[in-house]
Amino acid sequence: MNNNHTISEIIGHKIKFIRERKKLPLQEVADAVGIDEMQQIRYEKGQSRIPIDKLKQYADYFGINMVTFFIFTEVEKKKIREHVKKTEKFIS
């Protein structure tokens, strides 16, 4: 990950981490949440925003609470703040 993190990238990284930790194949997870493999890759890389209902499907499939996706480490929080500052400067 680079310094230009977005929330989508962080959540996507968490999905990939959980999938790999549970040793689940990419295609199996994609099928379980009703998307194709390429969309799964885009989600995991943070290249596409994940709809909230899709996050619920991931949480159910992984057997975790959906809140897990929104518990950020201090490093992740810092990167989100940096991204927000850059966005605010761009908008101003």
BELURQUI-V689638 format. One record per pair of residues at least 24 apart in sequence whose C-alpha atoms are under 10 Angstrom apart, sorted by the first residue. I is the first residue (numbers start at 1). J is the second residue. Records with the same first field share a line. If there is no record, write none. Layout:
# BELURQUI-V689638
I->J + J
This chain:
# BELURQUI-V689638
1->45
2->79
3->78 + 79 + 80 + 82 + 83
4->79 + 80 + 82 + 83 + 84 + 86
5->46 + 76 + 77 + 78 + 79 + 80 + 81 + 82 + 83 + 84
6->46 + 47 + 49 + 76 + 79 + 80 + 81 + 82 + 83 + 84
7->46 + 49 + 69 + 70 + 72 + 76 + 77 + 79 + 80 + 83
8->42 + 43 + 44 + 45 + 46 + 47 + 48 + 49 + 50
9->42 + 43 + 44 + 45 + 46 + 47 + 48 + 49 + 50
10->44 + 45 + 46 + 69 + 70 + 72 + 76 + 77 + 79 + 80
11->43 + 44 + 45 + 46 + 49 + 50 + 55 + 68 + 69 + 70 + 71 + 72
12->40 + 41 + 42 + 43 + 44 + 45 + 46 + 47 + 48 + 49 + 50 + 69
13->43 + 44 + 45 + 46 + 69
14->44 + 68 + 69 + 70 + 72
15->40 + 43 + 44 + 45 + 55 + 58 + 59 + 62 + 69
16->40 + 41 + 43 + 44 + 45
17->44
18->58 + 62 + 64
19->44 + 58 + 62
22->62
24->62
29->58 + 61 + 62
30->58
32->57 + 58 + 60 + 61 + 62
33->57 + 58 + 59 + 60 + 61
